[in-house]
Each structure stands twice: as C-alpha cells, then as structure tokens.
Amino acid sequence: MTPALHAGHLNLGLSSDSELAEAIVGEARRQQDCIELIASENIVSRLVLEAQGSILTNKTVEGLPYARYYGGAEFADAIEALAVERAKKLFNCHFANVQPHSGSNANAAVFLGLLKLGDTILSMNVAAGGHISHGHPATLTGRDYRIVTYGVSRETECIDLDEVRDLTHGVRPRMIIAGGSAYPRAIDFASLRAIADEVGAYLLVDMAHVAGLVATGLYPDPLPHAHVVTTTTYKSLRGARGGMVLWNDESFSNRINAGVFPGVQGSVLLHGVAGKAACLGEALRPEFVAYNRAVIDNARALARALADAGLRIVTGGTDSGLMLVDLAARNVTGDIAAKALEHAGLAVNKNMIPFDTRPPEAPSGLRLSSNAGTTRGFGVAEFQRIAQWIDSVLKNPHDDSTIAAIRKDVAALCAKHPIY
C-alpha cells in the first residue's frame, strides 16, 4: 500500500469528513501492512464490500420475505430469498434464516424459540474453548437459563464424551450445545446427538469457526445430526459480518423465525443480508474448496513450525484453521505476547488454554488462525516464516530492535500480497 493512499483510492465518499476518512484509511493501511492471525477475522471480496456498502442501507424491512410489515420490499425480498436459497444449497439443509445480526443473536434466537426461561443448557466452558454466547454468566443467556458446562480431558485436551454423557444424565438439559471459539479439533456430532437423544434434549451446533470447512466437506457436517445449527458468515466463510440459523425440521420453523424477529432483534440489516448473499454465492464456487484446503494445510504448517520451535500446541495440533499456543515455554503471558506481536505487525489475540491457572486478562496462551493469511495468498512457506517471527518475538517481547526488524520483514511480505 503506497504512502499516498487516501479516501479516493478506497472509493470512499468521505471528503466532507476528514477525521473519519483518516481513521478508515489508517485501518486500510493496517490491514495491508500487517498480518491478520485472529481467528474471528478474514478479508472479504470486493463484491461483499460493494453489497454491504450499497444503497440497501436505506431500506427498512421487518418480517420474512414476501410477508413484510413495510411496503416497497420487492427487491429486498429478492435479495433475502437469494441469500436463503444459497445457504440451503451450500449446507444441504431445508430451512435457513439469514437475518441475525451476529452469531450471538442467532444463538439467542434459537434459545428463545425452542426453550423456556430457566431451562437447563449444557455447553462447553469458555475456559475450555466454548463461546460466551453459550451461557457465560456475563450474558443474557447466562442470566435467563440454567447453565451447566462441560470441559475437555486433562490428558487429551479434547471433549470427553463420557463426561458429557454423565453430566447429561445428571442434569437432564433441555439443550446441549457443541462448538466453540477456541476448540481446534473435529467434534463427534453423531455421538453428541446420541447423548442428547438419551434424555430428549435438543442438540445445537454453533459452527461459526468452521462453517467454510463444513461447506466444503473438510470438517464433520453437523447438519445430519443437530436439531439446529448456527453460524456466523465471516471467519471461515469469508463474508459479511452477521449470523445465520439452519435446520431441517419444519416444525421448528415458526419458533426459530419468531425467535429472530421479533424475539431478539428488529428490522433486517438488508445491506448485511446482501453481503451474506454475496459470500454464500462465492462459497458455492469450486475455488472455495481449494481455499479451505489451503486454510487447513497452512494452519497445520504454522502449528508444526511453532512446535518445532519448542512451543506447545494445545491438543497437539488442529483439524481446522485455528490453534491454541501454550506460552509456558517462553515464560510470557498472552497479554504481553499479543501486544509485542502487534508491534511487530502480527495481529493475534490472547486466549486462555484448558485448565489455565491465569486470568482471562493475562492468560497463558494465544489463539492463531490461517484464515485471513490464506485469503491474501500466503502458503505453507509464508506461514513457516510467520512461525519464525512469532517465536523470535516471544523470545524477546521487550526487544524493540528485534520487533522493528520483524515489522519491516512483515511489511515486505505483505507488499507482495495486497489485500485488494
């Protein structure tokens, strides 16, 4: 990205707001000149950018396509119906709601639609890799439902199905949730559904971090086993920020749709739905399979290179695009490591690891992902270099000269792989 970059280069009509333009251009430079390793981020196509930044932001609609509460919805209906049909085709399911503003909203809508307040939910503990929207005490879900959590095996750091079964029979939940935000391994959805069936519970799978892999057959498909599946549409789907709900049983349709609207949100963000339609259309193309294969290859290359450098990878590896790195070997905490890596041009997030003895604010690990780097064209060789840079920073998190030298090397690599 050239030093002369300005709002016009980004097709931004911001000449009347220099302060806002300066911040957006600054973020564009950051994205171009730094390497994004945060698992919840990716780089969307120009098509998605154009759809989300379109005049659709002017239109308000409520309700489902062809049954709106507001008039003038002819093209709004066509856009949302297109997104729904593409979601159903991509994931081979019968029903989809593409309106949720986020994955958390998608989960909340399912809870509201299928559960009663106070019902018991069994979900993965956040400290073991679960997501806060699955019942963390700080959320509405944690307040409105009785939350019981399962973790992972201390030996394998993977889900212990025996523990899940024992907890299920002990607390008899109305819903079991699978999926999380920091769990790198494949999940046995068939076994979890069998456990849910033993007590008549719903199985909800939140596949937000692996949706792209599921869509391309590179990760176990939850749809044949789960009663309901939720996902975000960014991360591995590489699209608009937002959520979706997918299901096959028609008897759930009214309850799930009502859980979304008017249950947990109001009017549709139509520009966001257009962005979802765009990314879902891209995900149906053959090249999206190749992209996701590269995501896994690159993640495993990064994990192996870090392990070869002496850093422990939680669970010993990954079956997806993300991994957790234990920082004990470098005697540095996640907060210090993340800040030093950011100064070096490597954006990561601090993260707790299973059985962490440290607090979330200064945890023992980092969460890394190959999603965004793969999008901009990095391959195995580039991710091996990234591992070397990470290791060098972790060995010298307070060495400004080392960090500055790596920052220069990062910028040089990024210049060869422009994001747009």
C-alpha positions as CSV (number, residue, x, y, z in Angstrom):
1,M,0.0,0.0,0.0
2,T,1.5,3.3,-1.1
3,P,2.1,6.2,1.3
4,A,-0.1,8.3,-0.9
5,L,-3.2,6.2,-0.1
6,H,-6.2,8.4,0.5
7,A,-10.0,8.0,0.7
8,G,-10.4,8.2,-3.0
9,H,-8.4,5.1,-3.5
10,L,-10.9,3.2,-1.4
11,N,-13.9,4.7,-3.2
12,L,-14.9,6.4,-0.1
13,G,-17.2,9.5,-0.3
14,L,-15.6,11.0,2.8
15,S,-14.2,14.2,1.5
16,S,-16.6,16.1,3.8
17,D,-15.4,14.2,6.9
18,S,-11.6,14.2,7.1
19,E,-11.4,12.8,10.6
20,L,-13.5,9.7,9.7
21,A,-11.6,9.4,6.4
22,E,-8.3,9.5,8.2
23,A,-9.3,6.7,10.6
24,I,-10.7,4.4,7.8
25,V,-7.6,5.0,5.6
26,G,-5.5,4.2,8.6
27,E,-7.3,0.9,9.1
28,A,-6.8,0.1,5.4
29,R,-3.1,0.6,5.8
30,R,-3.0,-1.5,8.9
31,Q,-4.8,-4.4,7.2
32,Q,-2.5,-4.2,4.2
33,D,0.8,-3.8,6.1
34,C,0.1,-6.3,8.9
35,I,-0.6,-10.0,9.0
36,E,-4.0,-10.9,10.5
37,L,-3.9,-14.1,12.6
38,I,-7.1,-13.5,14.6
39,A,-9.5,-16.5,14.1
40,S,-12.6,-14.3,14.0
41,E,-11.4,-12.2,11.1
42,N,-10.9,-12.6,7.4
43,I,-10.7,-10.5,4.2
44,V,-13.9,-10.2,2.2
45,S,-14.1,-9.8,-1.6
46,R,-14.8,-6.5,-3.4
47,L,-18.2,-8.0,-4.2
48,V,-19.1,-8.3,-0.5
49,L,-17.7,-4.8,0.2
50,E,-19.9,-3.4,-2.6
51,A,-23.0,-5.2,-1.5
52,Q,-22.6,-4.1,2.2
53,G,-21.8,-0.5,1.2
54,S,-24.8,-0.2,-1.1
55,I,-28.0,1.8,-1.1
56,L,-29.7,-1.2,0.6
57,T,-28.7,0.5,3.9
58,N,-31.6,3.0,3.1
59,K,-34.3,0.3,3.2
60,T,-36.1,-1.0,6.3
61,V,-37.9,-4.3,6.2
62,E,-39.4,-6.4,9.0
63,G,-40.7,-9.9,8.8
64,L,-39.8,-12.7,6.3
65,P,-39.5,-12.3,2.6
66,Y,-42.9,-11.8,0.8
67,A,-44.6,-11.3,4.2
68,R,-43.2,-7.9,5.3
69,Y,-44.7,-5.3,7.5
70,Y,-43.4,-2.4,5.4
71,G,-44.1,-1.7,1.7
72,G,-41.6,-1.2,-1.1
73,A,-39.9,-4.6,-0.4
74,E,-39.9,-6.2,-3.9
75,F,-36.1,-6.1,-4.3
76,A,-35.5,-6.6,-0.6
77,D,-37.5,-9.8,-0.8
78,A,-35.5,-11.0,-3.8
79,I,-32.1,-10.3,-2.1
80,E,-33.1,-12.1,1.2
81,A,-34.7,-15.0,-0.7
82,L,-31.4,-15.4,-2.7
83,A,-29.4,-15.5,0.4
84,V,-31.7,-18.1,1.9
85,E,-31.6,-20.3,-1.2
86,R,-27.8,-20.1,-1.3
87,A,-27.5,-21.0,2.3
88,K,-29.7,-24.0,1.9
89,K,-27.8,-25.2,-1.2
90,L,-24.4,-24.6,0.4
91,F,-25.2,-26.6,3.5
92,N,-27.7,-29.0,2.1
93,C,-30.4,-28.1,4.5
94,H,-34.2,-27.4,4.2
95,F,-34.5,-24.1,6.1
96,A,-32.4,-21.1,6.8
97,N,-32.8,-17.7,8.5
98,V,-30.2,-15.2,7.3
99,Q,-31.4,-12.2,9.4
100,P,-29.4,-12.5,12.6
101,H,-27.1,-9.5,13.1
102,S,-24.4,-11.8,14.7
103,G,-23.7,-15.3,15.8
104,S,-24.7,-14.4,19.3
105,N,-28.1,-13.1,18.1
106,A,-28.5,-16.4,16.1
107,N,-27.9,-18.4,19.3
108,A,-30.2,-16.2,21.4
109,A,-32.9,-16.6,18.8
110,V,-32.8,-20.3,19.0
111,F,-32.8,-20.3,22.8
112,L,-35.8,-18.0,22.8
113,G,-37.6,-20.0,20.1
114,L,-37.1,-23.5,21.5
115,L,-36.6,-23.1,25.2
116,K,-38.4,-21.7,28.2
117,L,-36.7,-19.3,30.6
118,G,-34.9,-21.2,33.3
119,D,-34.4,-24.4,31.1
120,T,-31.1,-26.1,31.6
121,I,-28.4,-25.8,28.8
122,L,-25.3,-27.9,28.8
123,S,-22.5,-26.2,26.9
124,M,-18.7,-26.1,26.7
125,N,-17.0,-24.0,29.3
126,V,-15.4,-20.8,27.9
127,A,-12.2,-21.7,29.7
128,A,-12.1,-25.0,27.7
129,G,-12.8,-23.3,24.3
130,G,-16.5,-22.5,24.4
131,H,-18.2,-19.3,23.4
132,I,-19.6,-16.6,25.7
133,S,-22.9,-16.6,23.9
134,H,-23.5,-20.3,25.1
135,G,-24.1,-19.2,28.7
136,H,-21.4,-17.2,30.1
137,P,-22.6,-15.5,33.4
138,A,-22.0,-12.1,31.9
139,T,-24.5,-12.6,29.1
140,L,-28.3,-12.6,29.0
141,T,-28.1,-16.3,28.2
142,G,-26.3,-16.9,31.5
143,R,-28.9,-14.9,33.3
144,D,-32.0,-16.4,31.7
145,Y,-31.2,-20.1,31.6
146,R,-29.6,-22.6,34.0
147,I,-26.2,-23.2,32.5
148,V,-24.1,-26.3,33.2
149,T,-20.8,-26.6,31.4
150,Y,-18.6,-29.5,30.2
151,G,-14.9,-29.2,29.6
152,V,-12.1,-31.3,28.0
153,S,-10.0,-34.2,29.1
154,R,-6.9,-33.1,31.0
155,E,-4.9,-35.8,29.1
156,T,-6.0,-35.1,25.6
157,E,-7.5,-31.6,25.9
158,C,-10.3,-32.8,23.7
159,I,-14.0,-33.2,24.5
160,D,-14.6,-36.1,26.9
161,L,-17.8,-37.7,25.7
162,D,-18.1,-39.8,28.9
163,E,-18.1,-36.6,30.9
164,V,-20.8,-35.1,28.6
165,R,-22.9,-38.2,29.0
166,D,-22.6,-38.3,32.8
167,L,-23.4,-34.6,33.0
168,T,-26.4,-35.0,30.6
169,H,-27.9,-37.8,32.7
170,G,-27.2,-35.8,35.9
171,V,-28.7,-32.5,35.0
172,R,-31.0,-33.6,32.1
173,P,-30.6,-30.5,30.0
174,R,-33.2,-29.3,27.5
175,M,-30.4,-28.4,25.1
176,I,-26.8,-29.4,24.5
177,I,-24.5,-27.0,22.7
178,A,-21.5,-28.1,20.7
179,G,-18.9,-25.9,19.1
180,G,-16.8,-23.0,20.5
181,S,-14.5,-20.2,19.7
182,A,-11.2,-21.8,20.7
183,Y,-11.5,-25.6,20.1
184,P,-9.2,-26.7,17.2
185,R,-10.3,-30.3,16.8
186,A,-13.0,-32.1,14.9
187,I,-16.2,-32.8,17.0
188,D,-18.1,-36.1,17.0
189,F,-21.6,-34.7,16.3
190,A,-23.2,-38.1,15.9
191,S,-22.2,-39.2,19.4
192,L,-23.4,-35.9,20.9
193,R,-26.7,-36.3,19.2
194,A,-27.0,-39.9,20.6
195,I,-26.3,-38.5,24.1
196,A,-28.9,-35.7,23.6
197,D,-31.5,-38.3,22.4
198,E,-31.0,-40.3,25.6
199,V,-32.6,-37.5,27.6
200,G,-34.8,-35.9,24.9
201,A,-32.6,-32.8,24.6
202,Y,-32.1,-30.6,21.6
203,L,-28.6,-30.6,20.1
204,L,-27.5,-27.1,18.9
205,V,-24.2,-26.9,17.0
206,D,-22.5,-23.5,16.6
207,M,-20.2,-24.0,13.7
208,A,-19.1,-20.3,13.4
209,H,-15.4,-21.0,13.2
210,V,-15.6,-24.0,10.8
211,A,-18.6,-23.2,8.6
212,G,-16.4,-22.8,5.5
213,L,-14.7,-26.1,6.2
214,V,-18.1,-27.8,6.7
215,A,-19.4,-26.3,3.4
216,T,-16.5,-27.8,1.5
217,G,-16.6,-31.2,3.2
218,L,-13.3,-30.7,5.1
219,Y,-14.8,-30.9,8.6
220,P,-17.6,-33.1,10.0
221,D,-21.0,-31.9,8.9
222,P,-23.3,-31.2,11.9
223,L,-26.5,-30.9,9.8
224,P,-27.3,-34.6,9.7
225,H,-27.1,-34.8,13.5
226,A,-28.0,-31.4,15.1
227,H,-31.6,-30.2,15.6
228,V,-30.4,-26.7,14.8
229,V,-27.1,-25.2,13.5
230,T,-26.0,-21.6,13.9
231,T,-23.1,-19.9,12.3
232,T,-21.5,-16.5,11.6
233,T,-20.9,-15.6,7.9
234,Y,-17.4,-14.2,8.3
235,K,-14.5,-16.1,9.8
236,S,-14.0,-19.2,7.5
237,L,-17.0,-18.3,5.3
238,R,-15.0,-15.1,4.3
239,G,-18.0,-12.9,4.1
240,A,-20.3,-10.3,5.6
241,R,-20.3,-9.9,9.4
242,G,-23.6,-11.5,10.7
243,G,-25.2,-14.8,11.6
244,M,-27.5,-17.5,10.3
245,V,-29.6,-20.3,11.6
246,L,-30.0,-23.6,9.7
247,W,-32.3,-26.5,10.3
248,N,-34.2,-29.4,8.6
249,D,-37.3,-30.0,10.8
250,E,-40.2,-27.9,9.6
251,S,-41.8,-28.0,13.0
252,F,-39.1,-25.7,14.3
253,S,-39.6,-23.0,11.6
254,N,-42.2,-20.8,13.2
255,R,-40.4,-20.9,16.6
256,I,-37.0,-20.1,15.2
257,N,-38.2,-17.4,12.9
258,A,-40.1,-15.8,15.7
259,G,-37.1,-16.1,17.9
260,V,-35.1,-14.0,15.5
261,F,-37.9,-11.4,14.8
262,P,-39.5,-10.1,16.9
263,G,-37.7,-12.2,19.5
264,V,-34.2,-10.8,19.7
265,Q,-34.0,-8.1,17.0
266,G,-36.0,-5.7,14.9
267,S,-35.6,-4.8,11.3
268,V,-33.3,-6.6,8.9
269,L,-29.9,-5.1,8.1
270,L,-30.6,-5.5,4.4
271,H,-27.2,-4.4,3.3
272,G,-25.8,-7.1,5.6
273,V,-28.1,-9.7,4.1
274,A,-26.8,-8.7,0.6
275,G,-23.3,-9.2,1.8
276,K,-24.3,-12.7,3.0
277,A,-25.8,-13.5,-0.3
278,A,-22.6,-12.4,-2.0
279,C,-20.3,-14.5,0.2
280,L,-22.6,-17.6,0.0
281,G,-22.5,-17.3,-3.8
282,E,-18.7,-17.2,-3.7
283,A,-18.7,-20.2,-1.3
284,L,-20.6,-22.2,-3.9
285,R,-17.7,-21.9,-6.4
286,P,-15.1,-24.6,-6.8
287,E,-12.2,-22.3,-5.8
288,F,-13.7,-22.0,-2.3
289,V,-12.8,-25.7,-1.8
290,A,-9.2,-25.0,-2.7
291,Y,-9.2,-22.0,-0.4
292,N,-10.3,-24.1,2.6
293,R,-7.9,-26.9,1.8
294,A,-5.2,-24.3,2.0
295,V,-6.5,-23.0,5.3
296,I,-6.0,-26.4,6.9
297,D,-2.7,-27.0,5.2
298,N,-1.4,-23.6,6.3
299,A,-2.8,-23.9,9.9
300,R,-1.0,-27.3,10.3
301,A,2.2,-25.9,8.9
302,L,2.1,-23.0,11.3
303,A,1.3,-25.3,14.2
304,R,4.2,-27.7,13.3
305,A,6.7,-24.9,12.9
306,L,5.8,-23.4,16.3
307,A,6.0,-26.9,17.9
308,D,9.4,-27.4,16.2
309,A,10.5,-24.1,17.8
310,G,9.6,-25.5,21.3
311,L,6.1,-24.1,21.8
312,R,3.4,-26.5,22.9
313,I,0.3,-26.6,20.7
314,V,-2.9,-27.4,22.7
315,T,-4.2,-30.8,21.7
316,G,-1.0,-31.4,19.7
317,G,-2.4,-29.9,16.5
318,T,-5.5,-28.8,14.7
319,D,-8.3,-30.1,12.4
320,S,-9.4,-26.6,11.4
321,G,-7.9,-23.2,10.7
322,L,-7.3,-22.2,14.3
323,M,-5.0,-23.3,17.0
324,L,-4.1,-22.5,20.6
325,V,-0.5,-22.0,21.6
326,D,0.7,-22.5,25.2
327,L,3.3,-19.8,26.1
328,A,4.7,-21.6,29.1
329,A,8.0,-22.4,27.3
330,R,8.6,-18.7,26.8
331,N,7.7,-17.6,30.3
332,V,5.4,-14.8,28.9
333,T,1.7,-14.2,29.3
334,G,-0.8,-13.8,26.5
335,D,-1.4,-10.1,27.0
336,I,2.3,-9.2,26.8
337,A,2.8,-11.6,23.9
338,A,-0.1,-10.2,21.9
339,K,1.0,-6.6,22.4
340,A,4.6,-7.3,21.3
341,L,3.4,-9.3,18.3
342,E,1.1,-6.4,17.3
343,H,4.0,-4.0,17.4
344,A,5.8,-6.5,15.0
345,G,2.9,-6.3,12.6
346,L,1.3,-9.7,13.7
347,A,-2.3,-9.3,14.9
348,V,-3.2,-12.1,17.4
349,N,-5.4,-12.5,20.4
350,K,-4.5,-13.6,23.9
351,N,-6.5,-16.6,25.0
352,M,-6.9,-19.0,27.9
353,I,-5.9,-22.6,27.4
354,P,-7.6,-25.6,29.1
355,F,-7.0,-25.7,32.8
356,D,-5.4,-22.3,32.7
357,T,-4.3,-21.0,36.1
358,R,-4.1,-17.5,34.9
359,P,-6.9,-14.9,34.5
360,P,-8.5,-14.1,31.1
361,E,-6.9,-10.6,31.2
362,A,-3.4,-12.2,31.3
363,P,-3.8,-15.8,30.1
364,S,-1.3,-18.5,29.3
365,G,-2.0,-18.7,25.6
366,L,-2.6,-17.2,22.2
367,R,-5.2,-18.1,19.6
368,L,-4.0,-18.1,16.0
369,S,-5.7,-18.7,12.6
370,S,-4.7,-19.2,9.0
371,N,-7.9,-17.8,7.6
372,A,-7.0,-14.3,6.6
373,G,-3.4,-15.0,5.6
374,T,-4.6,-17.8,3.2
375,T,-7.1,-15.4,1.7
376,R,-4.4,-12.9,0.7
377,G,-2.3,-15.7,-0.8
378,F,0.1,-17.0,1.8
379,G,1.1,-20.6,1.5
380,V,3.0,-23.1,3.7
381,A,6.3,-21.3,3.2
382,E,4.9,-18.0,4.3
383,F,3.3,-19.5,7.4
384,Q,6.5,-21.1,8.3
385,R,8.2,-17.7,8.2
386,I,5.4,-16.3,10.3
387,A,6.1,-19.0,12.9
388,Q,9.7,-17.9,13.0
389,W,8.7,-14.3,13.5
390,I,6.3,-15.3,16.3
391,D,9.0,-17.3,18.0
392,S,11.5,-14.5,17.8
393,V,9.1,-12.0,19.3
394,L,8.1,-14.4,22.1
395,K,11.8,-14.9,23.0
396,N,12.3,-11.1,23.0
397,P,9.0,-9.4,23.7
398,H,10.7,-6.3,25.1
399,D,13.4,-6.0,22.5
400,D,12.4,-3.0,20.3
401,S,15.1,-3.6,17.7
402,T,14.1,-7.2,17.1
403,I,10.5,-6.2,16.9
404,A,11.2,-3.3,14.5
405,A,13.3,-5.6,12.2
406,I,10.4,-8.1,12.1
407,R,7.9,-5.4,11.4
408,K,9.9,-4.4,8.4
409,D,10.0,-8.0,7.1
410,V,6.3,-8.4,7.7
411,A,5.6,-5.3,5.7
412,A,7.8,-6.5,2.8
413,L,5.9,-9.8,2.7
414,C,2.5,-8.0,2.8
415,A,3.5,-5.8,0.0
416,K,3.8,-8.9,-2.2
417,H,0.3,-9.9,-1.2
418,P,-2.0,-6.9,-1.4
419,I,-5.4,-7.4,0.1
420,Y,-7.1,-5.6,-2.8
